[in-house]
Amino acid sequence: MQEFGQKYLDLGFSVIPIGRITLDENGNKIISYPIPWKKYQSQKATPEDITTWSNRCSNIGIVTGPISNLLVLDADEYKPTFDKVLFSSLNIPVTPVQKTARGGHQYFFKYPQGLDIRNDVCIGHKGSGMDIRANGGMTIVAPTKTSYGQYEWIVSPEDCDMADVPPNLLNIILSSITNPSNPNSENKPHKPLNTLIGLAEGEGRDNAMTTFLGGLLTSRRPDIWDTEVWPMIEAVNNTYKPPLSKSDLERIYKSITTKELQRRSSQTSPQSATVQVVKKEFTPSISFGELMTQEYPAARFVLDPYFETNAVNMVSAPPNTWKSWFLFLVASSIASGEEVLSFKTEQSSVMIVNEEDTFRAVQDRFKLLDITNKKLPIYFHIAQGLKIDKEFVDGIVKEMKEKGIKTLMLDSLRSMHDAEENDSTQMQEVLDHLKEISRNEITVIFTHHHRKRHPLDKQQSADASRGSSAINAAISGHISLDEEKRENGTFLIIHHMKSKAGPKIEPVEIKIAKTDLTGLMTFEYQGTFKSSDKKIEAAKKIITDNLKEGGWMSVNDFIELHIAGDSVVRTALRDLKKSGIAMTITRSEAKAKGIVVSGDGRANEQLYAWCEGKDNELDTFAEKLRGVDPNDVPL
């Protein structure tokens, strides 16, 4: 308690002690408070207070509202009525987020200055599954443990600054303030709008403009918004020091006017706020002659020959098989336009959406790969709760076009949708969204897990990827990764499973190594992958070529030539002897016969030489060696 209490205090939060947390018979939360905490809404605890509390309790909370500059959105995704569409429309930015004891998520934002926002249950509508903790409230924080689970940071406030309340969320809050129809809402009318004028940079200009605009829209008809409301917010913007950019002002205007229209529509038709019917024009067909006379550009690859540009591509692998590492390595090479693992790339900026890791975990992997050039055009959405739906498509395409980004990487597919993966209808909807992104001249690459296989099943196929066959049907390029541990290290095998744009290539292997001195990870291209049988045959060919040059050679001589690993070399020599291509003699026998051999070794060490002509039969050679058993070869 003392360590974490002091940490939260140093971050600027007002800390309070929490006692035991349990659930009653109806599933309602019961929290015990060791001391009254109302006074900590206006004054922060001291380090001495925290030391005293640590002897009485082990759990911890933070007072929300102006005292901590904190507003918390509590999203209970585990509730059956949770409104996924409404949550997606909030466009949650990068901000601290924690997982609650019941499996929900809490998003931490800066408290909008100048407003009196109170706690609000079920924002938007009854049963939405989203609550607000603000002025007069508190929130439980990690590492608090309850009788039913533990609070854990996904993105800690130590790793990420709190974002401003997103405009769509603030608009819902303000609607509750000005039209408090929710009986569970504690919100009261907000301060006069003239208090939101004349703000300087850093004083919440975005939030103030959102508040001002929201108030104007609620009292005016939509048909006069462009002619009356827009000039008014331009006038207010001119009082800011400096004013918001025109693009920022247009973004806020579009977001809040859209939300206000949805709110008004929902009052007469509950579904009209989230359902939009788009009429598409039917494109006329073309004839065979027209098709064949057209000249279409040759296929291009962002990673040649694996990933086609402006298409949907997949990297699949069993769990914990270097998918993210490989993706980040490829991302840095695409961003720089350099080759990766001997494969050419087409340079473009890259957007990575990672919903499985924390900011620190992503940063650590790039550091361990020694990718530290801060000028690389790579952008991130990390742990924002993003899902692949229409709102995501519209938002990500808009952002990527504005920033000139051409490659989108999703890590992983499973973390970004709620569809049943074995249901082709549900998965087709997810994949259609990805195709829509690719139609905007964006290359999409996502990671995906393999289905579980029997330990003895080494067969590789496109069917190895988990889920509906719709996934494999929708993608243009597909590679799968497999880890293989050998005597000389760990190897990553890349299998080219599918390519709509060109021929597939043979599997290749990458050696994964960790530098002892720096701890950095290296991925070293080793060439075409050879199965155990192919490796043995290749080793036999090289060994035979060396034996033909004459002389006697030991096992160690061949290993020092880096033909293959120890076991492969020994197996190859055993096969060559059994087939009569190689003959053997021990060092002691060679010395007795006056045969000169190089190097030193044990007296009983086997030496190998090329057998020529008819005398290369093992029984003939055995006779020459005076009864030496040709099958007694201790490899």
N, C-alpha and C positions, 0 to 999 in steps of 0.2 A: 504493500500500500504506500509506504513512504517513498520508495523509488519512483513509482509511476505518478504518485500525487505531485511530487516535486517536478517531474518532467512535464506534466500537463500545466502546472503553474508557470513554468518557464516559457511555455508556448503561448501564454496569455489567457488561459482559461480560468474560470472560477471553479474550484474543485470542492466537492462535498463527499463525505464518507457514506458508503452504502453497506447495509447489513445483509442478512440472509434474504435470498430471492427464491420464492417457490410459486406454485400454481395451486389455486383452489380447485374444488371439485368440478367447477364449470370451465376450467382452463384459464381463469383470469389471473393476472400477475399480482402477487402479494410481495411488497417490498418493505423491509424493516429499515427504519432510519435511526441510527444511534443518537443523533442530535437533531434538533430543528434546523432546517437549512434556509429558511426564508431570508435571513439577513445577508446570505451570500449572493442574493440577487442584486445587491447594491454595494457590497464590499467583498473583496477576495480574501480567502484564508491565507494565513501566514505559514512559512515553513515550520514554525513551532506548532501550529495547529495540526498540520499534517503528521508531524512526529507523534503527537498525542493520539490522533485518530488511529494510527497504525497499530497501536496496542489493543484497539477495541474492535476493529473490523478489517477485512481483507479486500473488500470490493470498493468500487469507486465510481463516481458520477461527475458530470460537468453541468453547471447551470447554463442554460441557453439564454439568448437575448443579448442586449447591448453590453452587459457586464463582461461577456466572453467574446463579443463580436461574432456571435454564432447563431445560425439558423439551421435546423436539422430536418431533412426529409426522411421519414421512416417509411420504407417500402416493404410491405409484407407480402412478398411474392408467393409464399406458401399458402395463402388464403385462396379458396376456390373462386371467390368473386374478384380477385385482384385484376384491375383494369390494365392489361398489357398495352392496349392501344393508347390510352391516356398517358401512361408512363413513358412510352416511346416518344410521344409528341413533346415531352418536356425537354428533350435534347440536352441531357445531363452532360456538362463539361467535365474535364479532368479536375478532380477534387478529392480530398480524403474520403474514404468509404470504409465502413466496417461491417462485418457479418454479425448478426445478432444471434442470441442463444437459440432462437427458434428457426433460424435459417433465412431470415429476411436480410435486408441491407439498409444502412443508414448513411446518407450523403450529407457531408458537412459543408456549409456555405457561409460566406461573410454575411453578417446581419445587415440588411438595408438601412442605412442611417437615415434618421428623420421620420421613420415610420414606427407606429406602435402595433406590432404584429404579435398576436397572442397564439397560444396553442390551438390547433385546429385538427379535428378528427374527420377522416374520410373526406379529404379535399376533392373538389370537382363534383362529386355526387356520392350519395349514400352507398357504402359497400365498395368504394374504389380501392380500399386496401392501402391507402397512403395518408399519413398523418404529418402534421407539422409540429415541431418543438421550437418555440421562440420565446418571447418575453414572458417571464413567469414560469417557465418550464425547466426541465432538466432531462438529461439523457444519460443512460448507463454506458460505460465505455470499457474497452479491453484493459486488463485481462480478467474482468469480472467473471466469476463462475456462478452458475445457478444450479438448481436441482434438475434442470432439463437441458443444460448446454452451457457453452462459454462464448463470450464476445471476443472476436478476433479482428485485428486490422487487416484489410486487404491492401489499402493504400493509407499509410500512416500520415498524420499531419506533420511528422518529422521529415517525411520524404517529399511532401507536396503541399504547396500553399493552397489555402481555401479559395475557391472560385466565387465570383459574384453569383447571386441567385439567377438562374437562367430566366430570360424574359417570359417564356410561356408559363413557368411555374409562378413567377411573381404576379403575372396577370390573373391567375386563378386565385392567388392569395388576396389580391386587391379586390377582385370581384366579391370575395367573401366579406371583405371589410365594408364595402359600399352597399352590398346587398346580403346581409348576414341571414340567410335562410336556414343554415345548418344549426340545429339546436345544440350541437356539441362544440360549436365554434366559440372561442373566447374573444374573437376579434371585435374591435370597436372602430368607428369611423376614423380614418387616418388624418394626419395633419393637413392643413391647407396646402393646395398645390403650389402656392407661391413660395413655399419654403424650399421647393425643389429647383429653384431658378438661381443662376449665377454661381454654379459650382465650379471648382477648379479640378484639374486632373488629379485623380486619386481620391476624390470625394464621392465616388459612386455616380458618375454622370449617366452610365448605361441604366442603372436601376432608377435613377431620378426621371430620366426621359420615359422609361417604361411606365412608371407611375403616372406621370403627367398625361401621357398618351392614353392610358387605360381609362383615366377619369373623363377625358374628352369624348372618347368613343361611346361610352355607355349612355351619353345624353344626346347623341346626334344620329341622324339617319345615315346609313351607309352610302347613299347616293351623293352626299355632300362631304364625305370624308376627304376626298382628294382636293376639293376646292376650298374647304374651310379648315379642316383639321391639319392637313399637311403644312400649309403656311404658318399655322400657329406653332407647330413643333419646330419649324425652321427658325422662327423668331426666338423661341426659348433656347434653342441650340446656340444661337449667336451670343447668348449671355454667358455661355460656358467659356472657361479659360484653360486650354484652347477648346474650340468647338469640336464636337464629334465629326469624324469624316462623313462625307455624303453617303458612302457605301454602308457605314455603320448605322447611320440614321435610316436609310432605306431598309436595312435588315430588320431593325426594331419595328419600323412601321409595318412592314409586310407580316412579320411574325404576330404582332398584337392585333392587327386588323383581321387576320385569318382566324385567330383564336376567338375574337369577339363574334365573328360571323358564325363560327361553330357553336358558340355558347347560345346565341340567339336561336339558331336552328334547333338545338337540342331541347329548347323549351316547348316546341310544338311537335317535334319528331325525335324521340330518343335515339334513333339510329343515324339520323342525318348528320350528326356531328362527326361521326367516324367513318361513314360510308360515302364514297364519292364515285359516281358513275362517270366513266370517261368514254366518250364516243370516239371510236377509231375509224378512220377512213379506210375503205377497202381498196387495196392497191390492185390495179389491173394486171393480168398475167402477161408474160412475154412468150413469144414463140421460140421453138427450138432454133430456128435460124438466127433470131436475135441473140439468143444465149451464146451460140457458137461463134458469132462474129464479134462478140465483146472481147476486149483485151483486159484481163484482170491481172493485177500485180502479183508477183511471186510471193509465196508465204514468207513472213518474217518471224524471227524468234527473239524473244527477250533473253532467253538462255538457249543457245543452239546446241543440239537439236531437240531439246526437251519441251520448252514452253513457248507456244505460239503467241505472238502479240495480238492484242485485242480479242482474246479468247479466254475461256475458263480452264484452268489447269490444276492438277492435284499432286501433292506429295503425301504418300501414305506410308505408314510404318507401324510396327507394334509399339505399345507404350514404352516411353523412356528409351527411344532409339534415335536420338540426335535430330529429331525433326526441326525443332526451333533453332538449334545451332546451325544446321544446314541452311535453313531459311534466312537467318541473319547474315550468314556468309555470302549467300547469293545476293541478298539485298544490297550489301555494301558494294559488291562488284557491279551490279546493275547501276547503282547510283553513281559510280565512278566511271563506268564504261569499260572496265578492265576485265581480262579473262579471269575465270574462276575454275580451278581444278582442270585446266587445259581447255575449257569450253568458252566460246566467245559469247559476249553479252551485247545487247543493244542498250545504250545509255538512256536512262530516264530517271526522273525523281521517283521515290518510292514512298508509299503510305503503308505502315504496318498497323494492323488492328489486332491487339493481343488481349484476349479476355481470360487468360489462364494464369498470368503471372503478375507480379507487382512491378512498380517502376524500378525498384532496386534490382530485382532479379533480371530484368531486361538489360539494365545498365551493366550488371556484372558479367553477363554473357558476352556483350560486345567488348568489354575490357579484356576478358580472358581470350577472346579471339584476336586481341591486339588491334581492334578497329576503334580508333580514337579520334579520327579526323573530324572535328566539329563542323567543318564546312560541307560535309556530305549532305546532299539533298534528300534526307530521310526524315519522315514525319511519323508521329505516333498517336494512336488512341489506345490507352492502356486502362484496363479495369474500369470501364465506364458503364458496363451493363448493356452494351449495344447488341441489338438483335437484327438479323437479316430480314427486313420487312420494307414496305414502300417508303416509310419515313427515312430509314437508313439509306436506301438507294438514292433518294432525292438529296439527302444531306451530304453523303459522301461524294456523289458525283459533282455537286455544286462546289464543295470545298476543293476537290482535286482539280477541277477546271480552273478555279480561281488561282490556285497555286501552281498550275502547270504540271501536275503529277500524272504520270501515265501508267504506273504499276501499283496494284493494290494487293497486299499480302494479308491473309486472314489466318490467325493462329489461335485456336483451331476452329474448324467448321462446327464441331459438336457444341462448343461453348457459345455459339452465336445463333442458335435457333432452339425452339421448343417443340419441333415436330418429332413425330415418331419415325426414327431412321429407317425402319423396315416397311414403312407405309409409303408406297410409291407416289400416291396422290399428295400427301403432305410434303414429302421431300421435293416433289416436282415444283411446288410453289416456291420453296427456298432456292432451288437451282434456277428457276425463271428469273428471280430477282438478281442473281449473279450474272445471268446472261444479259439482263437489261443494263447492268453496269458495263459489261464488256462492249455493248453496242455503242457506248459513248467513247470509243477508242481508248479503252482502259484494259490493260492486261490484268486478269485476276488469277492469283495463285493461292490456294488454301491447303492447309495441312489436315490430315484425317487419320484416324486410327484403323489398324487392321482388326478384323474379327479374330477372336481367339482361335489358335490352331493347336492341334495335337503336337506335343514336343518333337515327335519323330517326323512330322510332316514338313518337309523342306520345299515343297512345290510352290512356285511363285506364279500367280495369275492375277488378272485384274479383279477377279472375284474375291481376292484376299482382303480388299478394303471393306470396312464394315458398312452395313446398311443396305438400302434398296439398290437394285440394279440401275435405277434412274440416275444415280450419281455417276456411275461409269459411262452411261450413255450420254450424259450432258457435257462431259469434259472433252477438251481437245487433246491435251497432253497429260500423261500420268507417269510418274516415276514412284517406285517403292524403295524403301531403305531397309536393309537388314544388317544387323551387327554380327560379326564373326570374330571370336577370340582365338588367336593362334599363339604358338610358342613365341613368335617374334612381335607380338603386339595385338592391338585391337584394330579391326578393319570394318569399314562401312561399305557394303555392297549396294550399288545403285543399279536397279533393274529398270529398263525402259519398257513400261507396260503398254503404253498406247500413244499413238501419234496420228492425228487426222491430217496433219500438214506435211508429213514426210515419212521416210522409212525409219523403223526402229533400229537402234544400235545394240551391240552386245553389252552385257553387264560390265560395269567397270568397278574397280575397288579403290577405296580411299583409306590410307592409314591415318589413324587418329593418335596423336602423340601429345604428351604433356611435358613441356620443358621443365627440367628439374630446378634450374636456377631462378626462372621468372614465374613459373606456374602457368604460363600461357599455353593455350590449346592450339595445335597445328593440324591441318587437314592436308595430307600429302597425296597427290594423284599417283597411283601405282600402275595404271594401264588396265587392259582388259582383264576382267575377272576370270579365273580358271577354277572350275570345280576341282575337288580332290583328284578325280580320275584324270582330268585334263592336265593338272599340275604334274602328276606323276609321269604322264606321257611326255610332257614338255621337258621334264628333268631328264628322262631317259635319253631323249634326243641329244641334249647338250652333253650328257655324260658320255654317250657313244662317240660323239665327235671328238671329245678330248682323249678318249681311250685310243682312237684310231691314230692319233699323232704319235703313239708309242710310249713306252715306259709304264711304270707301276705307280698307282695313286691310291691313297687312303681315303676313308670316309671324310676325314677332316679336310683333306685337300679339296674335295668337291664342295664342302660346306663353305670354305673360305672363298670359293668362286661366286658365292651368293646366288647359286642356282635356285635354291628353294630352302625351306626350313629343314631342320635335322631329320624329322620323321619322313618327309617326302623323299629326301636324298637316299635314306636307308631303304625305303620301300622300293624305289627305282632300281637301286643296285641289286636288291634281292631278286627282283623280276628279271633283270638282265642276266644274272647268274643262272637262274632256273631255265631261262630260254636258251642258254648256251652262248650268248653273245659276249659275256665277260667271264674270264677265268680268275681264280683267286689263289693267293699264296700267303702264308704268314711271314712276318719279318724274319723270324728265326730260320725258316726254310729258305728264304731268299739269301740270307747270309751264308747258309751252308752250301748253297749252289753257286756262290760267288756272284749273285745278281746284285748290281749296284742300285740302291733305291735312295731317294732324297728324304731328308727330314729324319726326325727321331720319333720313336713310339714304342709301345709295348711289344714284347717278343711275339705274343700271339695275335697282334693286330693284323687284320685282314688287309691285303693289298690287291688291287684290281688291275687287269690288263685286258687288251682286246684279243679275242680268239679269231684266228684266220683259217679259212678253208674248212676241209672236212674234219680237221682235228679239233674243231670247237665244240664237239659233243662233250657233255659233262663226264660221261663214263670214260672217254678217251683221256680227257684231261686228268681225271682222278687217278687213272693208271700211271700217268706221268709223274704224279705227285706221290707215288709209292703208297697208295692206300688211303690217302686223305679223303674223308667222306665229303663229297661236294655239297651235300645237304646240311652239313654241320657248319653253318656260317653264322657266327654270333654277331649279327648286325646291331 
